């Protein structure tokens, strides 16, 4: 039996973080563990009502033993809570944090990517009380996790996984399954590192307009003044080809967590990289094979990623581009031969002068790895 403390909202009727926590706690309890829940009131700045604050209140969910409800208006006085958690000598403290629909929504920019409502301070207090801290981020986009990463030995990106997300997370934390996800975008160290900020496209400066969702589905809100004040959801991508990880790679900006990054309970070995030919013509297909080995003892998935880098190109390109990937399931100790394919036609570029697609001849480096910043094997080929 494990002694587990869960920190976070736990009202199953609110959705988001709260529903996630309620199911997580109950799943731990069905495994025979002693679970203590601290639920609190989060004070979120509201994007719906500028200058105002939205509160989430949490009654005691049925079947859960809630040790204390904490009002976070003071954001937060966690000294006494830390003392209680220290005295419990828990095996694991789970801090479920992140954003909610008041912060992330369609048709509106987030004001920042910082963890809201003093959650960095909460994490620091919890880590001081018990270093066995696992932080679960519930969000749909990247958050500034600099401070959290300093105090939390384990961080799980939980996304918006719905009502059964708590049970799925419990399976991962118990080690019943190995986490095998990869980040579909870059987590910058700070907002200022992002291309949207660097190019002056954030915050959104577009003229105001009505909200599309409200106009179509919430006629009861359509006439409210705060809706008429929302910025139009127009986004400018003036970074050109350097969208996402291409920006960070090409500009030499080190991210906190790179595109394609994701840890597991096992490690994977890449070996024996080979191609079907050394040089290719316009209608050929580049076939890249390699061996992938699960060096752990449990089954897990790895997402192998194949990037290309042009060598001494006369055309402007990002530093590298993802051109193929494969999710591979391996039992503990198992090795599989994996083959990835890149049609040479997908290496063309649009030539403005000829108004058509062109293929540049020259050398290309194939980069095989586990993430955009974790390249394991390399091989050079030639395009004729």
C-alpha positions as CSV (number, residue, x, y, z in Angstrom):
1,X,0.0,0.0,0.0
2,X,1.2,3.5,-0.9
3,X,0.5,6.7,0.9
4,X,-0.4,9.3,-1.8
5,X,-1.3,13.0,-1.5
6,X,-3.1,14.7,-4.4
7,X,-3.1,18.5,-4.6
8,X,-5.6,20.1,-6.9
9,X,-9.3,21.0,-7.5
10,X,-11.5,17.9,-7.2
11,X,-15.0,18.8,-8.2
12,X,-16.1,16.2,-10.9
13,X,-18.8,18.5,-12.2
14,X,-16.4,21.3,-13.3
15,X,-14.5,19.3,-15.9
16,X,-10.9,20.0,-16.8
17,X,-8.4,19.7,-13.9
18,X,-11.1,19.0,-11.3
19,X,-12.8,16.1,-13.0
20,X,-9.3,14.7,-13.8
21,X,-8.3,14.8,-10.2
22,X,-11.5,13.2,-8.9
23,X,-11.0,10.1,-11.1
24,X,-7.3,9.9,-10.5
25,X,-7.9,9.8,-6.7
26,X,-10.6,7.1,-7.0
27,X,-8.4,5.0,-9.2
28,X,-5.6,5.1,-6.7
29,X,-8.1,4.1,-4.0
30,X,-9.3,1.1,-5.9
31,X,-5.7,-0.1,-5.9
32,X,-5.7,-0.2,-2.1
33,X,-3.7,2.9,-1.5
34,X,-4.2,5.5,1.2
35,X,-5.1,8.7,-0.6
36,X,-5.4,12.2,0.9
37,X,-6.8,15.0,-1.2
38,X,-6.2,18.7,-0.7
39,X,-8.6,20.7,-2.8
40,X,-8.5,24.4,-3.2
41,X,-10.1,27.4,-4.8
42,X,-8.2,28.6,-7.8
43,X,-8.2,32.4,-8.6
44,X,-7.8,32.6,-12.4
45,X,-7.7,35.9,-14.3
46,X,-10.6,35.8,-16.7
47,X,-10.1,36.4,-20.4
48,X,-13.8,36.6,-20.7
49,X,-14.2,39.5,-18.3
50,X,-11.1,41.7,-18.6
51,X,-10.0,43.1,-15.2
52,X,-12.1,40.5,-13.3
53,X,-11.3,37.2,-11.6
54,X,-13.0,33.9,-12.1
55,X,-13.1,31.4,-9.2
56,X,-13.5,27.7,-9.1
57,X,-15.0,26.4,-5.9
58,X,-14.8,22.7,-5.0
59,X,-17.2,20.9,-2.7
60,X,-16.1,17.5,-1.4
61,X,-16.7,14.8,-4.2
62,X,-18.6,11.8,-3.2
63,X,-16.3,9.0,-2.0
64,X,-13.2,11.1,-1.5
65,X,-11.7,12.1,1.8
66,X,-10.7,15.7,1.5
67,X,-8.2,16.7,4.2
68,X,-8.7,20.5,3.7
69,X,-10.2,23.0,1.3
70,X,-7.9,25.9,0.9
71,X,-8.9,29.4,-0.3
72,X,-6.1,30.6,-2.6
73,X,-7.2,34.3,-2.7
74,X,-4.0,35.1,-0.8
75,X,-2.1,33.2,-3.4
76,X,-1.3,30.7,-1.4
77,X,-0.4,30.5,2.3
78,X,0.8,26.8,2.1
79,X,3.1,26.8,5.1
80,X,0.7,24.9,7.4
81,X,-0.2,22.5,4.5
82,X,3.4,21.9,3.9
83,X,3.9,21.0,7.6
84,X,1.0,18.5,7.4
85,X,2.3,16.9,4.2
86,X,5.8,16.6,5.8
87,X,4.4,14.8,8.8
88,X,2.5,12.3,6.6
89,X,5.7,11.1,5.1
90,X,3.9,10.2,1.9
91,X,5.4,8.0,-0.8
92,X,4.2,10.3,-3.5
93,X,2.8,13.9,-3.8
94,X,0.9,14.6,-7.0
95,X,0.4,18.2,-7.9
96,X,-2.2,18.6,-10.7
97,X,-1.9,22.1,-12.1
98,X,-2.1,24.0,-15.4
99,X,-4.7,26.1,-17.1
100,X,-8.5,25.9,-17.7
101,X,-11.1,27.2,-20.1
102,X,-10.8,30.7,-18.6
103,X,-7.2,30.9,-19.9
104,X,-7.2,28.7,-23.0
105,X,-10.0,29.1,-25.5
106,X,-10.5,29.2,-29.3
107,X,-10.7,32.6,-30.8
108,X,-8.5,34.4,-28.3
109,X,-4.8,34.7,-27.4
110,X,-3.6,33.7,-24.0
111,X,-2.2,36.6,-22.0
112,X,1.0,34.7,-21.1
113,X,2.2,31.1,-20.8
114,X,3.0,31.3,-17.1
115,X,1.4,28.9,-14.7
116,X,-1.5,30.9,-13.3
117,X,-2.8,31.6,-9.8
118,X,0.5,31.2,-8.0
119,X,1.0,27.5,-8.9
120,X,4.8,27.9,-9.1
121,X,4.8,29.0,-5.4
122,X,2.6,26.0,-4.5
123,X,5.0,23.6,-6.2
124,X,8.0,25.1,-4.4
125,X,6.2,24.7,-1.0
126,X,5.2,21.2,-1.8
127,X,8.7,20.2,-2.9
128,X,10.2,21.6,0.3
129,X,7.7,19.5,2.3
130,X,8.2,16.3,0.3
131,X,10.7,16.0,-2.6
132,X,8.8,13.0,-4.1
133,X,6.8,15.4,-6.2
134,X,5.1,14.6,-9.5
135,X,3.6,17.6,-11.3
136,X,0.8,16.9,-13.9
137,X,0.2,19.7,-16.4
138,X,-3.3,20.0,-17.7
139,X,-3.2,22.3,-20.7
140,X,-3.7,22.5,-24.4
141,X,-0.6,24.4,-25.2
142,X,2.9,25.0,-23.8
143,X,3.4,26.6,-20.3
144,X,6.4,28.3,-18.8
145,X,7.8,25.4,-16.6
146,X,11.1,26.9,-15.7
147,X,10.4,27.2,-12.0
148,X,8.4,24.0,-11.8
149,X,11.2,22.0,-13.4
150,X,13.6,23.2,-10.7
151,X,11.5,21.7,-7.9
152,X,9.6,18.8,-9.5
153,X,11.7,15.7,-10.3
154,X,8.9,14.4,-12.6
155,X,6.6,16.4,-14.9
156,X,3.8,14.7,-16.9
157,X,2.0,16.6,-19.7
158,X,-1.6,15.5,-19.2
159,X,-3.3,17.6,-21.9
160,X,-7.1,17.7,-21.9
161,X,-7.7,14.0,-21.7
162,X,-11.4,14.0,-20.7
163,X,-13.2,12.3,-17.9
164,X,-11.2,9.1,-18.1
165,X,-7.9,10.9,-18.1
166,X,-7.5,10.4,-14.4
167,X,-7.6,6.6,-14.7
168,X,-5.2,6.7,-17.6
169,X,-2.8,8.8,-15.6
170,X,-3.0,6.4,-12.7
171,X,-2.0,3.5,-15.0
172,X,1.0,5.5,-16.1
173,X,2.1,6.6,-12.6
174,X,1.6,3.1,-11.2
175,X,3.8,1.8,-14.0
176,X,1.2,-0.5,-15.5
177,X,1.9,1.1,-18.9
178,X,4.9,3.1,-20.1
179,X,4.4,6.7,-21.2
180,X,5.2,6.9,-24.9
181,X,3.9,10.3,-26.0
182,X,6.0,12.9,-27.8
183,X,5.4,16.7,-27.8
184,X,3.7,17.9,-31.0
185,X,5.2,21.4,-30.5
186,X,8.0,23.1,-28.7
187,X,7.9,24.2,-25.0
188,X,10.0,27.4,-25.0
189,X,12.0,28.4,-21.9
190,X,10.0,31.7,-21.9
191,X,7.4,33.3,-24.0
192,X,9.9,35.8,-25.4
193,X,11.7,32.9,-27.1
194,X,8.7,32.1,-29.3
195,X,8.6,33.2,-33.0
196,X,5.2,34.9,-32.5
197,X,6.7,37.1,-29.8
198,X,10.0,37.7,-31.6
199,X,8.2,38.7,-34.8
200,X,5.9,41.1,-33.0
201,X,2.7,39.0,-33.7
202,X,1.9,38.5,-30.0
203,X,-0.2,39.8,-28.4
204,X,-2.8,39.9,-31.1
205,X,-3.3,43.4,-32.3
206,X,-6.2,42.7,-34.7
207,X,-9.3,44.8,-34.7
208,X,-12.2,43.7,-32.5
209,X,-15.0,41.5,-33.8
210,X,-17.7,39.2,-32.4
211,X,-16.9,35.6,-31.3
212,X,-17.6,32.9,-33.9
213,X,-18.6,30.2,-31.4
214,X,-20.9,32.5,-29.5
215,X,-22.5,33.8,-32.7
216,X,-23.3,30.3,-33.8
217,X,-24.1,28.4,-30.6
218,X,-24.7,30.9,-27.8
219,X,-27.2,33.4,-28.9
220,X,-27.9,34.2,-25.3
221,X,-24.5,35.7,-24.9
222,X,-24.2,37.4,-28.3
223,X,-25.4,40.8,-27.1
224,X,-23.1,41.1,-24.1
225,X,-20.7,43.9,-24.2
226,X,-17.6,41.9,-23.2
227,X,-18.1,39.7,-26.3
228,X,-18.1,42.7,-28.6
229,X,-14.8,43.8,-27.1
230,X,-12.9,40.6,-28.1
231,X,-10.0,40.8,-30.5
232,X,-10.5,39.2,-33.9
233,X,-8.8,35.8,-34.0
234,X,-6.5,36.7,-36.8
235,X,-2.9,35.3,-36.6
236,X,0.1,36.4,-38.6
237,X,2.8,33.9,-39.4
238,X,5.5,36.2,-40.6
239,X,8.3,33.8,-39.7
240,X,7.7,32.2,-43.1
241,X,9.3,28.7,-43.2
242,X,10.5,28.9,-39.6
243,X,7.3,27.8,-38.0
244,X,7.6,25.8,-34.7
245,X,10.8,23.8,-34.1
246,X,12.3,25.2,-37.3
247,X,12.5,28.6,-35.7
248,X,14.3,27.4,-32.6
249,X,16.7,25.2,-34.6
250,X,17.6,27.8,-37.2
251,X,17.9,30.7,-34.8
252,X,19.9,28.7,-32.2
253,X,17.3,29.2,-29.5
254,X,17.4,26.4,-26.9
255,X,13.9,25.3,-25.8
256,X,12.9,23.9,-22.4
257,X,11.4,20.8,-24.1
258,X,11.9,20.3,-27.8
259,X,9.5,19.3,-30.5
260,X,9.2,15.4,-30.5
261,X,10.5,15.2,-26.9
262,X,9.1,12.6,-24.5
263,X,10.5,10.3,-21.8
264,X,9.5,6.7,-21.0
265,X,10.2,4.2,-18.4
266,X,12.6,2.5,-20.8
267,X,15.4,3.7,-23.0
268,X,15.8,2.9,-26.7
269,X,18.9,2.2,-28.7
270,X,19.2,3.2,-32.4
271,X,21.7,1.3,-34.6
272,X,22.6,0.1,-38.1
273,X,21.4,3.1,-40.0
274,X,21.4,2.3,-43.8
275,X,19.9,3.6,-47.0
276,X,18.9,1.7,-50.2
277,X,21.2,3.9,-52.3
278,X,23.8,6.6,-51.9
279,X,22.4,9.0,-54.6
280,X,18.9,9.6,-55.8
281,X,17.0,11.1,-58.8
282,X,13.8,13.1,-58.9
283,X,11.4,10.1,-59.1
284,X,13.3,7.9,-56.5
285,X,12.2,7.1,-53.0
286,X,14.8,7.3,-50.2
287,X,14.4,4.2,-48.0
288,X,16.1,4.5,-44.6
289,X,16.4,1.4,-42.4
290,X,17.7,1.0,-38.9
291,X,17.4,-1.2,-35.8
292,X,15.5,-0.1,-32.8
293,X,16.0,-1.8,-29.4
294,X,13.9,-1.5,-26.2
295,X,16.6,-1.7,-23.5
296,X,14.1,-1.8,-20.7
297,X,12.1,-4.7,-19.2
298,X,8.5,-3.6,-20.1
299,X,6.7,-3.0,-23.4
300,X,6.8,0.6,-24.7
301,X,6.4,2.7,-27.8
302,X,9.1,4.8,-29.4
303,X,8.4,7.5,-32.1
304,X,11.5,7.4,-34.3
305,X,11.9,10.7,-36.2
306,X,13.8,11.3,-39.5
307,X,14.9,14.8,-40.3
308,X,16.8,16.2,-43.4
309,X,19.4,18.9,-43.5
310,X,20.6,20.5,-46.7
311,X,24.4,20.9,-47.0
312,X,25.7,24.1,-48.6
313,X,22.3,24.9,-50.2
314,X,21.8,27.9,-52.4
315,X,18.2,28.0,-51.4
316,X,17.0,29.3,-48.0
317,X,15.9,26.4,-45.8
318,X,15.3,25.8,-42.1
319,X,18.3,24.1,-40.3
320,X,16.4,20.8,-40.6
321,X,12.9,19.5,-41.4
322,X,11.0,16.4,-40.2
323,X,10.2,14.3,-43.3
324,X,9.2,10.9,-41.8
325,X,8.4,9.2,-38.5
326,X,7.1,5.9,-37.1
327,X,5.6,4.8,-33.8
328,X,7.1,1.4,-33.0
329,X,5.9,-0.9,-30.2
330,X,8.6,-3.0,-28.6
331,X,8.5,-5.6,-25.8
332,X,11.2,-5.4,-23.2
333,X,14.6,-6.4,-24.7
334,X,13.1,-6.6,-28.2
335,X,14.8,-5.3,-31.4
336,X,13.0,-4.5,-34.6
337,X,14.2,-3.4,-38.0
338,X,12.3,-0.2,-39.0
339,X,12.1,1.4,-42.5
340,X,11.2,4.9,-43.2
341,X,10.6,6.4,-46.7
342,X,11.0,9.9,-48.1
343,X,9.9,10.4,-51.8
344,X,12.5,12.7,-53.4
345,X,9.7,14.8,-54.8
346,X,8.9,15.9,-51.2
347,X,12.3,17.6,-51.1
348,X,11.3,20.1,-53.7
349,X,10.8,23.8,-53.1
350,X,8.5,26.4,-54.7
351,X,10.5,28.6,-57.1
352,X,8.8,32.0,-57.4
353,X,10.7,33.0,-60.6
354,X,9.6,29.9,-62.6
355,X,6.3,29.6,-60.7
356,X,6.7,25.9,-60.1
357,X,8.3,23.2,-58.0
358,X,12.0,22.7,-58.3
359,X,14.4,20.1,-57.0
360,X,17.8,21.3,-55.8
361,X,20.7,18.9,-56.4
362,X,23.4,18.5,-53.8
363,X,24.2,16.7,-50.6
364,X,21.7,16.1,-47.8
365,X,22.3,14.8,-44.3
366,X,19.7,12.4,-42.9
367,X,19.2,12.8,-39.1
368,X,17.5,10.0,-37.2
369,X,16.5,10.5,-33.6
370,X,14.1,10.5,-30.7
371,X,13.4,14.2,-30.8
372,X,14.3,17.3,-32.8
373,X,17.1,18.0,-30.3
374,X,18.1,14.3,-29.7
375,X,19.6,13.0,-33.0
376,X,21.1,9.5,-32.6
377,X,22.4,8.6,-36.1
378,X,23.4,10.5,-39.3
379,X,24.0,9.6,-42.9
380,X,24.8,11.7,-46.0
381,X,23.2,11.1,-49.4
382,X,23.3,13.0,-52.7
383,X,20.4,14.3,-54.8
384,X,21.3,14.5,-58.5
